[in-house]
Amino acid sequence: MSLVTGTVEHVIHRNAENGYSVVEVSDEKKGLLTLVGILPELQAGEPIEAEGSFVTHPVYGEQLQVERFTLLMPSDAAAIERYLASGIIKGIGPTLAKRIVKRFKGDTLRVMEEEPELLAGIKGISANGARLIQEQVASKREMREAMMFLEQFGISVPLAVKIFERYGDSLYTVIRSNPYKLMDDITHVGFRIADEIAVRAGLPADSEFRVRSGVAYAMQQALQAGHIYLPRETLISYAARLLELDEDLIEKAVMDLTVDKRLVQRTAGGVHAVYLAAYYYMEAAVASMLAALDKPLPIQGDTVEEELWRILGEGDIVLEDMQQDAVLRAVRRGLTVITGGPGTGKTTTISALIRYFDAKGLSIELAAPTGRAAKRITEATGRDARTIHRLLEFMGSPEDDSETPHFQRNESKPIDADAVIIDEVSMVDLPLMYALLKAIIPGTRLILVGDASQLPSVGPGNVLRDIIASGVVETVELTRIFRQAESSDIVLNAHRINRGEEIIPDKASRDFMVLRRNNAAEVQQAVIRLIRDKLPPYVHADPFEIQVITPMRKGVLGVENLNRILQDALNPPADYKKERQFAHSLFRVGDKVMQIKNNYQKEWSKNGGTGFSLKEGTGVFNGDLGIVKDIRFFSEELVILFDDDREAVYLFSEADELELAYAVTVHKSQGSEYPAVILPLLSVPAPLQTRNLIYTAVTRAKSCVVIVGLWETFLRMAGNDTEQKRYSSLAEQLRDVKEREERFRN
């Protein structure tokens, strides 16, 4: 670590959102230096003490990467004059600075803050001007003192700025008495950060604030694991271990939070369940809105059957009995679920519905949870599909900073359509279903299509399975495998996996192949040869279109290690390729990357061939795939071109939203279809050896799947129909709503 003490001469670049800056500082001993890092509010003329590491930038030379810094006050008359002459105080320029310092010398800053009326005696400063100068000097002192105070609690500079802006002078009380309040008031502050601050602030481990916040954190962790509620005993046990406290204290906190209406306690799934209040009422609202849609609709004119036969008879769509039943039910009712495995004709059924609704002059909206899933259904049906976020007109960067991101389509501005068809519903979590249903009014047909045997959503809830399990919603399960799919071993084996039947690898198979390898090095080499040399000409695809899918993140055959190996094989370093090492990964121009979290504010544009791009929308979502198009070192930016031609710019500080995507987990592959899929399987952790996981992986392949490794591992996964329990109660809530409706009618 190196220490630099000097004066800021010039702010070369600053990002207003996160404070990332490039500044020049003059150090008396080391000369003019370039400093980079999070340096918010830093201005020319300010004295600074900065600590960090010197790095050599490939374009801009030596720079100090700042880890921490402290704003200093000028200590002598000459330094004070330079400070004021820089324009850091509005209304004071070089001439006025000279007059002020000539009068008050080294006492200038004290006079400005404590006796500002004395400034009015200087030519060019009025009484009102003196008051404004005092306010500016005091404000800068307050911020400097706040930064120094917060630094002792291990608080980073960007977070310190947010805390100062949120609380002002009251931050001292918040930090000393209840730093857990930060969790409620400041984005991205979780329990771990607040707890670390609390320890440094000397709060006792059994503080009421800590226990209540720890219980809330335990419930948030449950949401991240997909649960809507936790059994009360599970919550108390988990929170007690997390906080290292007696269960009696946790029980009291649970009761207090229930009284405060932050938690809800009910019986669900035969257990005493505890919910975060927002999610209990969200699930109840989803049940009520589904029930409100699930009503028979009046049909005018000829019978639906006759109309359907006539309309389909004019085209090339042929339906078998269950598909016909699905279409008829979807036409006659406000809510229908259509489910089935690969090759059972879900897409054909959607196409038939589109044909029917078009012929009847009914408007249709078609959507899916992800951009890739929407693109796939568009290609299959010929009808434009959007993500659900686009359908609901997500507003990611409102002009009013006080307004949180939101969907513009809701109960006040519903979706303008007679029928809404949602594909890949297994990926839809409870909050997204809630937002969707708020924008659909009774009388609009909602048709939910998906494969209930796939993995559940990454987010909380078990929406599709719960709706089907309720037994009170019109559901058609397509089971017949169509003739064109019968020749596909991918389809046939996927259904065998789902039914728990024996699978015997066929050496003559053209699309379901097994390469037996006994160790990780052999598997890795086989994967490289397949993706780089063998499969591209076989499936007529680019190597970047072929996807390696693995069950786990860690280990020699996990996502993280495979991505490093495949990056070197498919996009090796070269003198002409820009690259940048980040904390979590190295990115190189040409790399295949994936967005790993929803960023509703991220702006994107499309190049329409005019030679420049214009902003066209906001929002980049978890699972979106793209290529690193450029790395801009001076402005510290990554340019990503996503596979639907959206181009987005990421600050280096946002790089943790992206990761290499030569290999992805099974969960991240949901909703996507690839020309070929490679599944490296050796030793898989027991919790991941599940049937629905391997089923989901196999069904991502369109033309070819290759299993590389131990066939025995594949068989163990296919034979294990146990799944990790996901606590949700939408099925029960739906049945309760329907029972209440029935009692009301009677």
PEPEGI-V872646 format. One record per helix or strand of 3 or more residues. SS is the DSSP state (@ for helix, = for strand). FROM is the first residue (numbers start at 0). TO is the last residue. If there is no record, write none. Layout:
# PEPEGI-V872646
SS/FROM/TO  SS/FROM/TO
This chain:
# PEPEGI-V872646
=/1/13  =/19/26  =/30/37  =/46/56  =/60/71  @/76/84  @/93/113  @/115/120  @/126/150  @/156/177  @/180/184  @/190/200  @/207/223  =/228/230  @/231/242  @/246/258  =/262/267  =/270/275  @/276/292  @/303/312  @/320/331  =/334/339  @/345/358  =/363/367  @/370/380  @/387/390  =/418/422  @/424/426  @/429/437  =/444/449  @/462/469  =/474/477  @/482/485  @/488/498  =/511/515  @/519/538  @/542/544  =/546/549  @/558/569  =/578/580  =/585/587  =/591/594  =/598/606  =/612/619  =/624/631  =/636/641  =/646/650  @/651/656  =/657/659  =/662/664  @/665/668  =/673/680  @/685/687  @/690/697  =/700/708  @/710/718  @/729/744
